[in-house]
Amino acid sequence: MRTLVDPTDDPGVDDAHRRGRILWALATCMATKGYQATTIADIAAAARVSKTMVYAHFRDKEECLLELYSRANDTVLARVHEAQAEARTAGLPWRDRLRAGIGAYLGTLADGPAVAWAALVEVQAAGRPALALRRRIIDRYVDLITDLAAELAAQCPDEVRQVERPLVVAAVGGINELLLARVEQGAAEHLTEDVDAATAVVVGLLERR
């Protein structure tokens, strides 16, 4: 889970190791108590730092959650792009290319169950800035699928159709609900078991009949 939110390689972050511990601590506290009930004292205790140190890095709990959510999704999207590039280089069929990207997405979330909980559940309880960030991040996933769909339609016009963005938004929302159901059951580590179902949603959207 720590690798999902670890800012160590970010040259713009001072004291990156301790900052990463604070982000990880927020995720674990939320997985146990929820966002609303988690306090700065809880985060400090879980991170093994003082409350003063938490405030040295983050203005408040909301700012900490926003960075947690943003960094986690940056990591997930980077791994999806890597998987797509590898599948493209390997010359995989278009359905397998889709599955590779979706597998990377779910696999990365499954590696950090507490972060998956934060990203899929707790961010919706954290106020308007968090909801606005969630919308921007969802748009990034929609853009990813829309761009890939256009690429595949150009390469395989007899098998893949062009799709309008609202349809991709609907597909992403459906997959999000699929994952949310798994996470709400306390089984985020088993998210990879939903790869086939999530892939079927996107294949069904793109497949020319």
C-alpha positions in Angstrom: 0.0 0.0 0.0 2.8 2.4 0.8 4.0 2.4 -2.8 0.6 3.8 -3.9 1.1 7.0 -1.9 4.9 7.2 -1.5 6.2 10.7 -2.4 9.8 9.7 -1.9 10.7 10.2 -5.6 9.0 13.6 -5.8 11.8 16.2 -5.7 9.4 18.9 -4.7 8.6 17.2 -1.4 10.6 17.9 1.7 10.9 15.2 4.3 9.2 12.9 1.8 9.5 9.7 3.9 7.7 11.2 6.9 5.1 12.7 4.6 4.5 9.3 3.0 4.0 7.8 6.5 1.3 10.4 7.3 -0.5 9.7 4.0 -0.4 6.0 4.8 -1.6 6.6 8.3 -4.6 8.5 7.1 -5.5 5.6 4.8 -5.3 3.0 7.5 -7.3 5.2 10.0 -10.0 5.7 7.5 -10.2 2.0 6.7 -10.9 1.5 10.4 -12.9 4.5 11.5 -14.0 6.4 8.4 -13.0 9.9 7.3 -15.4 11.8 9.5 -14.3 10.0 12.7 -10.6 10.2 12.0 -8.7 12.9 13.8 -5.3 14.5 13.4 -4.4 12.8 16.6 -5.3 9.5 15.1 -3.2 10.2 12.0 -0.2 11.3 14.2 -0.4 8.2 16.3 -0.6 5.8 13.3 2.3 7.6 11.6 4.3 7.7 14.8 4.8 11.5 14.6 3.6 14.5 16.6 0.4 16.4 15.7 2.7 19.4 15.1 4.5 17.3 12.4 1.2 16.4 10.7 0.3 20.1 10.6 3.8 20.9 9.3 3.0 18.9 6.2 -0.8 19.4 5.8 -3.1 22.3 6.7 -5.8 19.9 7.8 -7.2 16.4 7.3 -8.9 17.3 4.1 -5.7 18.5 2.4 -4.1 15.2 3.5 -6.9 13.2 1.9 -6.7 15.2 -1.3 -3.0 14.4 -1.6 -3.6 10.7 -0.7 -6.3 10.4 -3.4 -4.3 12.3 -6.0 -1.0 10.4 -5.5 -2.8 7.0 -5.4 -4.6 7.7 -8.7 -1.4 9.0 -10.3 0.3 5.7 -9.5 -2.6 3.7 -10.7 -2.8 5.6 -14.0 0.9 5.3 -14.5 0.7 1.5 -14.1 -2.2 1.3 -16.5 -0.3 3.3 -19.1 2.7 1.0 -18.6 0.6 -2.1 -19.1 -1.0 -0.6 -22.2 2.4 0.2 -23.7 3.7 -3.3 -23.0 0.5 -4.9 -24.5 0.9 -2.6 -27.6 4.5 -3.5 -28.0 3.7 -7.2 -27.7 1.2 -6.9 -30.5 -1.7 -8.4 -28.4 -5.2 -8.5 -29.8 -7.4 -5.5 -28.9 -9.4 -7.4 -26.3 -6.3 -8.5 -24.6 -4.9 -5.0 -24.6 -8.0 -3.8 -22.9 -7.7 -6.6 -20.3 -4.1 -5.7 -19.7 -4.9 -2.2 -18.8 -7.9 -3.1 -16.6 -5.9 -5.8 -14.9 -3.2 -3.3 -14.0 -5.9 -0.9 -12.7 -7.5 -3.5 -10.4 -4.2 -5.1 -9.5 -2.7 -1.9 -8.3 -5.8 -1.1 -6.1 -5.8 -4.6 -4.7 -2.2 -4.1 -3.5 -3.4 -1.3 -1.2 -6.8 -2.2 0.3 -6.9 0.8 2.6 -6.1 3.2 -0.2 -8.7 1.5 -2.4 -11.2 2.1 0.4 -10.2 5.8 0.6 -10.4 6.2 -3.2 -13.7 4.5 -3.7 -15.6 5.3 -0.4 -14.1 7.9 1.9 -13.4 10.6 -0.8 -17.1 11.0 -1.3 -17.5 12.0 2.4 -14.8 14.7 2.4 -16.5 17.8 1.1 -16.7 19.7 -2.2 -12.9 19.9 -2.9 -12.6 16.2 -2.7 -15.7 15.7 -4.9 -14.3 18.1 -7.5 -10.9 16.2 -7.5 -12.8 12.9 -7.8 -14.6 14.3 -10.9 -11.3 15.4 -12.4 -9.7 12.0 -11.8 -12.7 10.1 -13.2 -12.4 12.3 -16.3 -8.8 11.1 -16.6 -10.0 7.5 -16.7 -12.7 8.4 -19.2 -10.0 10.1 -21.4 -7.8 7.1 -21.2 -10.6 4.7 -22.4 -11.8 7.2 -25.0 -8.3 7.7 -26.5 -7.7 3.9 -26.5 -11.0 3.3 -28.1 -10.2 5.8 -30.9 -6.8 4.1 -31.4 -8.3 0.6 -31.6 -11.1 1.7 -33.9 -8.6 3.1 -36.3 -6.5 -0.1 -36.2 -9.4 -2.6 -36.2 -12.3 -0.8 -37.9 -14.1 -4.1 -38.6 -14.1 -5.1 -35.0 -14.1 -1.9 -32.9 -16.5 1.0 -33.2 -16.1 4.7 -32.3 -17.9 5.5 -29.1 -19.2 8.8 -27.7 -17.8 10.1 -24.5 -21.1 9.9 -22.5 -21.1 6.1 -23.1 -17.6 5.8 -21.8 -18.6 7.8 -18.7 -21.4 5.3 -18.1 -19.0 2.4 -18.5 -16.5 3.9 -16.1 -19.4 4.5 -13.6 -20.5 0.9 -13.9 -17.0 -0.4 -13.3 -16.7 1.9 -10.3 -19.8 0.4 -8.8 -18.5 -3.1 -9.4 -15.3 -2.3 -7.5 -17.2 -0.4 -4.8 -19.3 -3.4 -4.0 -16.1 -5.5 -3.6 -14.4 -2.9 -1.4 -17.5 -2.4 0.8 -17.5 -6.1 1.5 -14.0 -5.7 2.9 -12.5 -7.7 0.1 -10.4 -5.1 -1.8 -7.5 -7.5 -2.0 -9.7 -9.6 -4.3 -10.4 -6.9 -6.8 -8.5 -8.8 -9.5 -11.3 -11.3 -9.4 -13.4 -8.6 -11.2 -11.0 -8.2 -14.1 -13.0 -10.4 -16.4 -16.3 -8.6 -15.6 -14.8 -5.1 -16.0 -13.2 -6.1 -19.2 -16.5 -7.4 -20.5 -18.1 -4.1 -19.9 -15.5 -2.2 -22.0 -15.4 -4.9 -24.7 -19.1 -4.8 -25.0 -19.0 -1.0 -25.3 -16.4 -1.1 -28.1 -17.2 -4.3 -30.0 -18.7 -3.7 -33.4 -21.7 -6.0 -33.9 
